[in-house]
Amino acid sequence: MYTKLTRSERLKDLRVSRNLKIEDVASATGISQATISVYENNEDKDVNLRILQALAKYYQVSVSYIIGETENTTEVLTPIEELHLSDKAINVLRNAKFNTRLLSEIICHKDFRRLMTDSEIYVDRMAGEAFKNLNRSYELVRRSLVGSHISDPEDLWMQTLQVSQVEETDFFRILIQRDLMNILKDIREGHLDDSTTMDEENSTEALMTDLIDEYKKNGSDTNFGIRAICRVLRIPYDTLPKNFITSFWKVIQSSPLLSTGKKLRGRSRKEPEKLEMKEE
């Protein structure tokens, strides 16, 4: 997950999150499609303030947000005193030694209020007396049964009364953990397509499997290896320059994984013959 988006990433996110095509933005702003594409894909490109202002106006965000000076999409900033944060909390946020973008997503999640409410109940001991009274009731019943006709402490009903007593800390540990994990699971699912999110299938073994499968389907097709690698790494193959493809393939062919006959774990595959790429 990104800790901070670059200018190019912010511009692309603003468009993609609105389900817009580059031509839609170009038509609405008067900026050429080529310029918009360069701004979204080339962070090193010198920018024109007029173009940034036009894009900011169209997306209804601030220029400061686009260039990464703030995470606020508008220029209207909330006075710090209205947030009721301590000086120590402000210093922690300002120094940002952690992922503040993730923190923002946690705070904005629909279940964050529930997490804070359950945390407040525990911290302020608001349910403490209720737990004590409940456990005291169970214990009184258990002891009265011990002193009467039931003398076996391992009896089913006696043991039921014993385990029914719940410690406040144990209860809230499970409750707050559930609240937080529900939030994190939603955020995690929302970042599946991030380039910095680990892909469970994007391993050397999975890559080799794809290469071999592609070889069996296409035989000696010139660019099958590069296509397979690009598919696994989510690189748009059709946009790669021809000279880059040729050089890249020569590098790939130097890998011992393509020629040592190394078997894939849990698979019984016939290893392909030495892969050769034809020059076009």
C-alpha positions in Angstrom: 0.0 0.0 0.0 1.3 3.4 -0.9 2.3 5.7 2.0 2.1 8.7 -0.2 1.0 9.0 -3.7 3.1 10.9 -6.3 1.6 13.6 -8.5 1.2 11.3 -11.4 -0.5 8.7 -9.2 -2.9 11.3 -7.8 -3.9 12.5 -11.2 -4.6 9.0 -12.4 -6.5 8.0 -9.3 -8.7 11.1 -9.6 -9.7 10.1 -13.1 -10.0 6.3 -12.5 -12.0 6.8 -9.3 -14.6 8.7 -11.3 -14.7 6.1 -14.1 -13.5 8.6 -16.7 -11.4 7.9 -19.8 -8.6 10.2 -20.8 -10.6 11.4 -23.7 -13.4 12.4 -21.3 -11.1 14.6 -19.4 -9.5 16.0 -22.5 -12.9 17.0 -23.9 -14.0 18.6 -20.7 -10.8 20.6 -20.0 -9.4 21.3 -23.4 -6.1 19.6 -22.5 -4.8 17.2 -25.1 -5.0 13.5 -24.4 -1.3 13.2 -24.9 -0.6 15.8 -22.2 -3.0 14.1 -19.8 -1.4 10.8 -20.4 2.1 12.2 -19.9 1.1 13.9 -16.6 -0.4 10.6 -15.3 2.6 8.4 -16.3 5.7 10.6 -16.1 6.5 12.0 -12.7 9.6 13.7 -14.0 7.7 15.7 -16.6 7.9 19.5 -15.9 4.3 20.7 -15.2 2.4 23.7 -16.3 0.6 25.5 -13.5 -2.3 26.4 -15.8 -2.8 22.8 -16.7 -2.7 21.7 -13.0 -5.2 24.4 -12.2 -7.5 23.3 -15.0 -7.3 19.6 -13.8 -7.8 20.6 -10.2 -10.9 22.6 -11.1 -12.3 19.8 -13.2 -11.8 17.2 -10.4 -12.9 19.7 -7.8 -9.7 19.3 -5.7 -6.9 21.6 -4.7 -3.6 22.0 -6.6 -1.9 21.5 -3.3 -3.5 18.0 -3.1 -2.4 17.1 -6.7 1.3 18.1 -6.0 1.3 16.2 -2.7 1.6 19.2 -0.3 -1.6 18.0 1.6 -3.9 15.0 1.8 -6.8 17.4 1.9 -8.6 17.6 -1.4 -9.9 21.1 -0.8 -8.1 24.3 0.4 -10.6 24.6 3.3 -8.6 23.3 6.3 -10.0 22.5 9.7 -8.4 24.6 12.5 -6.2 22.3 14.5 -7.8 23.2 17.8 -11.1 21.9 16.5 -9.7 18.4 16.3 -9.0 18.4 20.1 -5.7 16.6 19.7 -3.0 16.8 22.3 0.4 18.4 21.5 1.9 14.9 21.6 -0.6 13.5 19.2 0.0 16.4 16.8 3.8 15.8 16.9 3.3 12.1 16.2 1.1 12.9 13.1 3.5 15.6 12.0 6.6 13.5 12.2 4.7 10.7 10.3 7.0 7.7 10.9 4.1 5.4 9.9 1.5 5.1 7.1 -0.7 8.1 7.6 -2.7 7.2 4.5 -3.7 3.9 6.1 -4.6 5.8 9.3 -6.9 8.0 7.3 -8.6 5.0 5.7 -9.1 3.4 9.1 -10.7 6.6 10.5 -12.9 7.0 7.4 -14.2 3.4 7.5 -17.9 3.0 8.3 -17.1 0.8 11.4 -14.5 3.1 12.9 -17.1 4.7 15.2 -18.0 1.3 16.6 -14.3 0.6 17.3 -13.9 3.8 19.2 -17.2 3.3 21.1 -16.2 -0.2 22.2 -12.7 1.1 23.1 -14.2 3.9 25.2 -16.5 1.6 27.1 -13.5 -0.6 28.0 -11.1 2.3 28.9 -13.7 4.1 31.0 -14.8 0.9 32.7 -18.4 1.6 31.8 -19.3 -2.1 31.7 -17.0 -3.2 34.6 -19.7 -3.2 37.2 -22.1 -5.1 35.0 -19.5 -7.9 34.5 -18.9 -8.1 38.2 -22.6 -8.4 39.0 -23.1 -11.0 36.3 -20.1 -13.1 37.5 -21.1 -12.7 41.1 -24.6 -14.0 40.3 -23.2 -17.1 38.6 -20.8 -17.7 41.4 -23.5 -17.4 44.1 -25.7 -19.9 42.3 -22.8 -22.3 41.9 -21.9 -22.1 45.6 -25.4 -22.6 46.7 -25.6 -25.8 44.6 -22.3 -27.0 46.1 -23.7 -26.6 49.6 -27.0 -28.4 48.8 -27.7 -31.6 46.8 -25.0 -31.2 44.2 -21.6 -32.0 45.6 -19.6 -32.8 42.4 -17.8 -29.6 41.2 -17.2 -31.3 37.8 -20.9 -31.9 37.2 -22.0 -30.6 33.8 -24.3 -27.8 35.2 -21.8 -26.8 37.8 -19.0 -26.5 35.2 -21.4 -24.5 33.0 -21.9 -22.0 35.7 -18.1 -21.8 36.2 -17.2 -21.2 32.6 -20.1 -18.7 32.1 -18.2 -16.2 34.1 -16.5 -13.8 31.7 -13.5 -11.6 32.4 -14.1 -8.0 31.2 -10.6 -7.8 29.6 -11.0 -11.1 27.8 -14.4 -10.0 26.4 -13.2 -6.6 25.1 -10.0 -8.1 23.7 -12.1 -10.3 21.4 -14.7 -7.5 20.7 -12.1 -4.8 19.8 -10.0 -7.2 17.8 -13.1 -8.1 15.8 -13.9 -4.4 15.2 -10.4 -3.6 14.0 -9.9 -6.7 11.9 -13.2 -6.0 10.0 -12.0 -2.6 9.2 -8.5 -3.8 8.1 -10.0 -6.6 6.0 -12.1 -4.2 4.0 -9.2 -1.8 3.5 -7.0 -4.8 2.5 -9.5 -5.9 -0.1 -9.7 -2.4 -1.5 -6.0 -2.3 -2.2 -5.7 -5.6 -4.0 -4.8 -3.9 -7.3 -2.1 -1.6 -5.8 1.2 -2.1 -7.4 2.9 -2.3 -3.9 0.4 -5.0 -2.7 1.9 -8.5 -2.6 0.3 -10.9 -5.0 0.0 -14.4 -3.5 0.4 -15.9 -7.0 3.1 -13.6 -8.1 6.0 -15.9 -7.2 8.9 -17.4 -9.2 7.2 -20.7 -9.1 3.9 -19.3 -10.5 5.8 -17.3 -13.1 7.6 -20.5 -14.3 4.2 -22.3 -14.4 2.9 -19.5 -16.6 5.9 -19.6 -18.9 5.7 -23.4 -19.4 1.9 -23.3 -20.0 2.4 -20.5 -22.5 5.2 -22.4 -24.2 3.0 -25.5 -24.6 0.2 -23.4 -26.1 2.3 -21.3 -28.4 5.4 -23.4 -29.1 8.1 -21.3 -30.6 6.0 -18.1 -31.0 8.5 -15.2 -30.8 7.2 -13.2 -27.9 5.4 -15.8 -25.8 7.8 -15.6 -22.9 7.7 -11.8 -22.6 3.9 -11.9 -22.9 3.6 -14.4 -20.0 6.0 -12.4 -17.8 4.1 -9.2 -18.6 0.8 -10.8 -17.8 2.0 -12.0 -14.4 3.6 -8.6 -13.6 0.6 -6.6 -15.1 2.8 -4.8 -17.6 1.0 -3.7 -20.8 2.9 -5.8 -23.4 1.6 -3.9 -26.4 3.1 -0.6 -25.2 6.7 -2.0 -24.9 9.2 -0.8 -27.6 10.5 -3.6 -29.9 14.2 -3.0 -28.9 13.3 -3.3 -25.3 11.5 -6.6 -25.8 14.5 -8.0 -27.6 16.9 -6.9 -24.9 14.6 -8.1 -22.1 14.3 -11.5 -23.6 18.0 -12.0 -23.9 18.2 -11.2 -20.1 15.4 -13.6 -19.3 17.1 -16.4 -21.3 20.1 -16.1 -19.1 18.0 -17.4 -16.1 19.1 -20.9 -15.0 15.4 -21.6 -14.2 14.7 -21.9 -17.9 17.3 -24.6 -18.6 18.2 -26.6 -15.4 15.1 -28.8 -15.5 14.2 -27.7 -12.0 10.8 -29.2 -11.1 7.9 -27.2 -9.7 6.8 -28.2 -6.2 3.7 -30.4 -6.2 3.7 -30.6 -10.0 4.8 -33.3 -12.4 5.6 -31.4 -15.6 7.7 -32.2 -18.6 10.2 -29.5 -18.8 10.2 -27.5 -22.1 13.0 -27.6 -24.6 15.4 -24.7 -24.5 13.4 -21.6 -25.3 14.5 -19.5 -28.3 13.3 -16.2 -29.5 13.1 -15.4 -33.1 14.2 -11.9 -34.2 11.4 -10.1 -36.0 
